[in-house]
């Protein structure tokens, strides 16, 4: 799954709000490590891509994104995930 655009968007929105990773973690009930991984840091804090996607949506929603914005960002990412899962 290509997640780079989502990672960049989370960081961009967080920084535009003036939030650090600790504040976003507090707002989403995620760990700071998970937030850093949502922004592209390597790691394995999420059990699956589906959980990582849900966490990314939650983070963006807590920073003010509405359903339409989330749908536009994630619709193509979801299609990529579906296609790759059917290739196996």
C-alpha positions in Angstrom: 0.0 0.0 0.0 1.2 3.5 -0.9 0.9 5.5 2.3 3.3 8.3 1.6 0.7 10.9 0.6 -1.2 10.2 3.8 2.0 10.4 5.9 2.8 13.8 4.4 -0.7 15.1 4.9 -0.8 14.1 8.6 2.5 15.9 9.3 1.5 18.9 7.1 -1.9 19.4 8.9 -0.3 18.8 12.4 2.4 21.4 11.8 -0.1 23.9 10.3 -2.1 23.7 13.5 1.1 24.2 15.5 0.8 20.9 17.3 3.7 18.6 18.2 3.4 14.8 18.0 2.7 14.7 21.8 -0.4 16.9 21.5 -1.7 14.9 18.5 -1.1 11.7 20.5 -3.1 13.1 23.4 -5.9 14.2 21.2 -6.2 10.8 19.5 -5.4 8.5 22.4 -2.6 7.0 20.4 1.0 6.9 21.5 3.6 9.4 20.3 5.4 6.5 18.7 2.3 5.6 16.7 1.9 9.2 15.5 5.5 9.3 14.4 4.9 6.1 12.5 1.8 7.6 10.9 4.1 10.4 9.7 6.6 8.0 8.1 8.9 6.8 10.8 9.7 3.1 10.5 8.2 0.7 13.1 5.6 -1.8 13.8 3.2 -0.2 16.3 0.1 -1.2 14.2 -1.0 -4.8 13.9 -2.2 -4.3 10.3 -2.5 -1.8 7.5 -6.3 -1.5 8.3 -5.6 -0.4 11.9 -3.0 2.0 10.6 -5.5 3.5 8.2 -8.1 3.9 10.9 -5.6 5.6 13.1 -4.6 8.0 10.3 -8.2 8.8 9.7 -8.8 9.4 13.4 -5.7 11.7 13.6 -6.9 13.8 10.6 -10.5 14.0 11.9 -9.2 15.2 15.3 -7.4 18.0 13.5 -10.6 19.1 11.8 -10.9 17.1 8.6 -14.4 16.2 7.5 -15.7 13.0 6.0 -15.4 14.4 2.4 -11.8 15.3 2.8 -11.0 11.9 4.4 -12.9 10.1 1.6 -11.0 11.9 -1.1 -7.6 11.2 0.5 -8.3 7.5 1.3 -10.4 6.3 -1.6 -7.4 5.8 -3.9 -5.3 4.4 -1.1 -8.1 1.9 -0.3 -8.3 0.8 -3.9 -4.5 0.2 -3.9 -4.8 -2.0 -0.8 -7.7 -4.0 -2.3 -5.9 -4.5 -5.6 -2.7 -5.7 -3.8 -4.6 -8.1 -1.5 -6.3 -9.7 -4.5 -3.0 -10.2 -6.3 -1.8 -12.8 -3.7 
